[in-house]
Amino acid sequence: MLEECGLPYTEIDAGDPAEVPPEDYLAISPTGAVPAINDTDTGISLFESAAILLYLAEKSSRFLPTDLASRTVAVQWLIFDAATIGTSLLGIYHLSYLGDAVQPAIENYRNDLQSAMELLDATLEANDWIAGDCSIADFSLFPFVGMAEDFAELPLSRYPSIESWLKRMEQRPGVRRSLLKIGE
């Protein structure tokens, strides 16, 4: 989102005490969660991906529709990601390391994720972007949806509209720059 908005930023590894002492990071993100941002232009610090995306959209006047109906749809999908897709994937990821005793919980998360992916695929069958135009909803869902196959053993080939959308997202200039930075 930062790349797409053209906002300058410095990335810091919150897990490296040499880059940011833990107490300084906790001042930005009281839960210790990543990601978090500290906007030195405004003095605003935020944690939680959805809040950060909303803030960046407001600050840059990009990727958040101005009309109420479209804006509401974009925010709805942003919340859907945080409450459903992200939660399911993170649940599967964390529980997978605990052994067979948690297999029913993993299956529950996997079923929730599959239902969410079916809804998302149906939505993307009718639209190039989740909320009409490219928005914060796309930036929120992109990383998690892209991990569904690896973390949840949910083949993306079941969801052709999602696969097409992932390719469109990967072709966005800012997303490409971000993916290159991750690969460094």
Secondary structure, 3 states (H helix, E strand, C coil): CHHHHCCCCCCCCCCCCCCCCHHHHHHHCCCCCCCEEEECCCCEEEECHHHHHHHHHHHHCCCCCCCHHHHHHHHHHHHHHHHHHHHHHHHHHHHCCCCHHHHHHHHHHHHHHHHHHHHHHHHHHHCCECCECCCHHHHHHHHHHHHHHHHHCCCHHHCHHHHHHHHHHHHCHHHHHHHHHHHC
